[in-house]
Amino acid sequence: MVPKPLTFNLNHLKKITIAIDGFSSTGKSTVAKMLAKELEYVYVDTGAMYRAVTLYAMRKLFIKDGHFDKEGLIRHLFMVSVKFQMNAETGIADVYLNGENVEREIRTLEVSNFVSQIAAIPEVRKLMVQKQHEMGKEKGIVMDGRDIGTVVFPDAELKVFMTASADERARRRYEELKAKGDEVSYEAVLENVQKRDELDTSREDSPLVQAEDAILLDNTHTNIEDQFHILLQLAKDRIYGRC
């Protein structure tokens, strides 16, 4: 008689919090989604939350013709609702802004050009961090962003800081946008990447910085599959208490 294969029930294991920070276009979201799916954890793309607020500001003309009405946006923050809802086709949660699926709209280069400015506003960060805390209070979560391991979940069991060269990140982002049919130039994408790096690392409120206990992962020359397996092994070590 052939014995039945052993099953692996993740629900019986200790739940941990996984914080993945890093520069834009390092593939944080992609690998975080893969990791969350493998572990059967909740995935939260905090960058998408700030992108949704940016889209709101653009739609309400708080951002227009190079002018940014920061105070106007702050006064309207109580009207901004950002939530995640599972997409049955992709198996991944999409971003909803005030009840509307804006997953595609928030990924444009136009939104990318302004998101770092929006994310630097203390009132915006306070609101988003509050929502992120609520999402992660039960653990069993993979969250990526700019300040997850330093501000949102400083006690996360696993912290990873992802980086790559600006040229490589711009190339990845350019190919991603072109695949979606967006008319962009590589030079414009590279400029956006470099500008966001400067804004993210120099802002006064929660700047992008590697947490002291975060593991550095430079993926300039590492494909997504290898990155996933590295993170999966790190997560298993924490879950099983091996480090």
C-alpha positions as CSV (number, residue, x, y, z in Angstrom):
1,M,0.0,0.0,0.0
2,V,1.5,3.4,-1.1
3,P,1.6,5.8,1.9
4,K,-0.2,9.1,1.5
5,P,2.1,12.1,1.0
6,L,2.7,14.3,4.0
7,T,0.9,17.7,3.9
8,F,2.5,21.0,5.0
9,N,0.0,23.2,6.7
10,L,1.4,26.7,7.0
11,N,-1.5,27.7,9.3
12,H,0.1,25.6,12.1
13,L,3.4,27.5,12.0
14,K,4.4,30.7,13.8
15,K,3.3,33.8,11.9
16,I,5.9,36.5,11.4
17,T,6.1,40.0,9.9
18,I,8.3,40.5,6.8
19,A,9.4,44.0,6.0
20,I,10.9,44.6,2.5
21,D,12.3,48.1,1.9
22,G,14.4,49.6,-0.8
23,F,14.7,51.9,-3.8
24,S,12.2,52.2,-6.5
25,S,12.0,49.6,-9.3
26,T,14.1,47.0,-7.5
27,G,11.4,44.4,-7.9
28,K,10.3,44.6,-4.2
29,S,6.6,44.2,-5.1
30,T,7.1,41.4,-7.5
31,V,9.2,39.2,-5.1
32,A,7.0,40.2,-2.1
33,K,3.9,39.0,-3.9
34,M,5.7,35.7,-4.7
35,L,6.8,35.3,-1.1
36,A,3.4,36.1,0.3
37,K,1.7,33.6,-2.0
38,E,4.2,30.8,-1.1
39,L,3.8,31.4,2.6
40,E,0.0,32.1,2.4
41,Y,0.6,35.5,3.9
42,V,-1.2,38.8,3.3
43,Y,0.7,41.0,0.9
44,V,0.6,44.8,1.2
45,D,2.2,47.1,-1.4
46,T,2.6,50.4,0.6
47,G,4.0,52.2,-2.4
48,A,0.7,51.6,-4.2
49,M,-1.1,53.3,-1.3
50,Y,1.0,56.5,-1.8
51,R,0.5,56.2,-5.6
52,A,-3.3,56.1,-5.0
53,V,-3.1,59.3,-2.9
54,T,-1.0,60.9,-5.7
55,L,-3.6,59.9,-8.3
56,Y,-6.3,61.5,-6.1
57,A,-4.3,64.7,-5.9
58,M,-3.9,64.8,-9.7
59,R,-7.6,64.1,-10.3
60,K,-8.6,66.9,-7.9
61,L,-6.1,69.2,-9.6
62,F,-4.0,69.7,-6.5
63,I,-1.2,68.9,-8.9
64,K,-1.5,70.8,-12.1
65,D,1.0,72.4,-14.6
66,G,3.9,71.9,-12.2
67,H,2.1,73.4,-9.3
68,F,1.4,71.4,-6.1
69,D,-1.3,72.6,-3.7
70,K,-0.1,70.6,-0.7
71,E,-2.3,72.3,1.8
72,G,-5.4,71.7,-0.4
73,L,-4.5,68.0,-0.5
74,I,-4.0,67.8,3.3
75,R,-7.5,69.4,3.9
76,H,-9.0,66.6,1.7
77,L,-7.2,63.6,3.2
78,F,-10.3,62.7,5.2
79,M,-12.0,62.0,1.9
80,V,-9.3,59.6,0.7
81,S,-10.0,55.9,1.1
82,V,-7.3,53.4,0.0
83,K,-8.1,49.7,0.2
84,F,-6.9,46.4,-1.3
85,Q,-9.3,43.9,-2.8
86,M,-8.5,40.5,-4.2
87,N,-8.5,40.1,-7.9
88,A,-10.0,36.7,-8.7
89,E,-8.2,36.4,-12.1
90,T,-4.7,37.3,-10.9
91,G,-5.0,36.0,-7.3
92,I,-3.4,39.3,-6.2
93,A,-5.0,42.2,-4.3
94,D,-5.6,45.3,-6.5
95,V,-5.6,48.9,-5.1
96,Y,-9.0,50.7,-4.8
97,L,-9.3,54.5,-4.4
98,N,-12.6,55.5,-3.0
99,G,-14.1,52.3,-4.3
100,E,-12.6,52.4,-7.8
101,N,-10.0,49.9,-9.0
102,V,-7.0,52.1,-9.9
103,E,-4.4,49.4,-10.2
104,R,-3.4,50.4,-13.8
105,E,-3.7,54.2,-13.4
106,I,-1.3,54.4,-10.4
107,R,1.5,52.6,-12.3
108,T,2.0,55.3,-14.9
109,L,5.1,57.4,-15.2
110,E,3.1,60.5,-14.6
111,V,2.1,59.3,-11.2
112,S,5.7,58.1,-10.5
113,N,6.9,61.7,-11.2
114,F,4.9,63.0,-8.2
115,V,4.6,60.1,-5.7
116,S,7.8,60.9,-3.8
117,Q,6.6,64.4,-3.2
118,I,3.2,63.1,-1.9
119,A,4.9,60.5,0.3
120,A,7.1,63.2,1.9
121,I,4.1,64.9,3.4
122,P,3.9,64.1,7.2
123,E,0.1,64.1,7.2
124,V,-0.1,61.7,4.4
125,R,2.5,59.4,5.9
126,K,0.7,59.4,9.3
127,L,-2.6,58.4,7.6
128,M,-1.0,55.6,5.6
129,V,1.1,54.2,8.4
130,Q,-2.0,54.0,10.6
131,K,-3.7,51.9,7.9
132,Q,-0.6,49.8,7.5
133,H,-0.4,49.1,11.3
134,E,-4.1,47.9,11.2
135,M,-3.3,45.6,8.3
136,G,-0.4,44.0,10.0
137,K,-1.6,43.7,13.6
138,E,-2.2,39.9,13.2
139,K,1.2,39.2,11.6
140,G,1.4,36.7,8.8
141,I,2.1,39.7,6.4
142,V,4.6,40.7,3.8
143,M,4.8,44.4,3.4
144,D,7.1,46.4,1.1
145,G,7.8,50.1,0.9
146,R,10.4,52.7,2.0
147,D,10.1,52.7,5.8
148,I,8.5,49.4,6.7
149,G,11.4,48.1,8.7
150,T,12.3,51.4,10.2
151,V,9.0,53.1,11.0
152,V,6.0,50.9,10.4
153,F,7.2,47.6,11.8
154,P,10.6,48.2,13.5
155,D,10.2,44.9,15.4
156,A,9.6,42.8,12.2
157,E,11.1,39.4,12.5
158,L,12.6,39.7,9.0
159,K,13.8,42.9,7.4
160,V,15.3,43.1,3.9
161,F,16.6,46.1,2.1
162,M,16.7,45.8,-1.7
163,T,18.8,47.9,-4.0
164,A,20.2,47.8,-7.6
165,S,22.0,50.2,-9.9
166,A,20.0,53.1,-11.2
167,D,20.7,52.1,-14.8
168,E,19.4,48.6,-14.2
169,R,16.3,49.8,-12.3
170,A,15.5,52.2,-15.1
171,R,15.9,49.5,-17.7
172,R,13.4,47.2,-15.8
173,R,10.9,50.0,-15.4
174,Y,11.2,51.1,-19.0
175,E,10.6,47.6,-20.3
176,E,7.6,47.2,-17.9
177,L,6.0,50.4,-19.1
178,K,6.6,49.6,-22.8
179,A,5.0,46.2,-22.3
180,K,1.9,48.0,-21.1
181,G,1.8,50.2,-24.2
182,D,3.0,53.4,-22.5
183,E,4.9,55.8,-24.7
184,V,8.0,56.6,-22.7
185,S,11.8,57.0,-23.3
186,Y,14.5,55.3,-21.3
187,E,16.1,58.7,-20.6
188,A,12.8,59.9,-19.0
189,V,12.5,56.8,-16.9
190,L,16.1,57.0,-15.7
191,E,15.6,60.6,-14.8
192,N,12.5,59.6,-12.8
193,V,14.4,56.9,-10.9
194,Q,17.3,59.2,-10.0
195,K,14.9,62.0,-8.9
196,R,12.9,59.6,-6.7
197,D,16.1,58.3,-5.1
198,E,17.1,61.8,-4.1
199,L,13.6,62.7,-2.8
200,D,13.1,59.4,-0.9
201,T,16.5,59.5,0.8
202,S,16.5,63.2,1.7
203,R,13.0,63.8,2.9
204,E,12.7,64.9,6.6
205,D,9.9,62.5,7.5
206,S,10.8,58.8,7.4
207,P,13.5,58.9,4.8
208,L,14.5,55.8,2.9
209,V,17.3,54.2,4.9
210,Q,18.4,50.6,5.6
211,A,17.5,49.5,9.1
212,E,20.5,48.4,11.1
213,D,19.2,44.8,11.4
214,A,18.0,44.6,7.8
215,I,19.6,42.2,5.3
216,L,21.0,43.9,2.2
217,L,20.0,42.4,-1.1
218,D,21.7,43.9,-4.2
219,N,19.8,42.4,-7.2
220,T,21.5,44.3,-10.0
221,H,22.7,40.9,-11.4
222,T,20.1,38.6,-9.7
223,N,17.0,37.4,-11.5
224,I,13.6,37.3,-9.7
225,E,13.6,33.6,-9.2
226,D,16.9,33.6,-7.3
227,Q,15.7,36.6,-5.3
228,F,12.5,34.7,-4.3
229,H,14.4,31.7,-3.2
230,I,16.8,33.8,-1.1
231,L,13.9,35.5,0.6
232,L,12.0,32.3,1.1
233,Q,15.0,30.7,2.9
234,L,15.4,33.7,5.1
235,A,11.7,33.6,6.0
236,K,11.8,29.9,6.8
237,D,14.8,30.5,9.0
238,R,12.8,33.1,11.0
239,I,9.6,31.0,11.1
240,Y,11.4,27.9,12.4
241,G,13.5,30.0,14.7
242,R,16.8,29.1,13.2
243,C,18.2,32.6,13.5
